[in-house]
Amino acid sequence: MKQTAAAKRPQSEEAPESENHLYHLDQQFGFILRQVSQRHTAIFAETIPEGLTTTQFATIARLYEMGSCSQNRLGRLTSMDAATIKGVIARLAKRGVAETWTDPEDSRRLLVGLTDAGRALAERAFPKAFEITDKTLEPLSEREREVLMELLVRLR
């Protein structure tokens, strides 16, 4: 008995029985979202001053906005786990833009704040951050930008 080409194929290479079962990667939300994120990250890297990473910028921006706070709270407010925020703060402190100290009311708590150099860096970076957003959203109309942001906030 002679096998057909389809019968000779390994299981993983069999053609789907109908078009409804085809998975098109280019039509998948997660894949498209990752591509948009990669584009945004590239724009960020070429635009933001002084080689800040996205996590460093988020940390500086949140500290500028709120003032000093505990390292743990800062991690939550920037959507970073404990290990990530600890590393980000260490790198910012090494650059002289952030500082840490023990909370006088609870010696187990580490507080974090911006130095004068950190506040100055934030003020230089903020106009560039607006530019990054504009470049990322450039293909969209103003109304499309508003709708996209509303939808993304709902998905957060």
QUIURPE-V853916 format. One record per pair of residues at least 12 apart in sequence whose C-alpha atoms are under 8 Angstrom apart, sorted by the first residue. I is the first residue (numbers start at 1). J is the second residue. Records with the same first field share a line. If there is no record, write none. Layout:
BEGIN
I->J ; J
END
This chain:
BEGIN
39->136
40->132 ; 136
41->54
43->132 ; 135 ; 136
44->129 ; 132
47->128 ; 129 ; 131 ; 132
48->125 ; 128 ; 129 ; 132
49->124 ; 125 ; 128
55->78 ; 88
56->88 ; 89 ; 92
57->122
58->78
59->74 ; 78 ; 88 ; 89
60->114 ; 118 ; 119 ; 122
61->122
62->74 ; 77 ; 78
63->113 ; 114
64->114 ; 119 ; 122
67->113 ; 114
68->111 ; 112 ; 113 ; 114
69->111 ; 112 ; 113
70->109 ; 110 ; 111 ; 112
71->85 ; 86 ; 109 ; 110 ; 111 ; 112
89->112
96->115 ; 117 ; 118
97->114 ; 115 ; 116 ; 117 ; 118 ; 119 ; 121
98->112 ; 113 ; 114 ; 115 ; 118
99->112 ; 113 ; 114 ; 115
100->112 ; 113
END
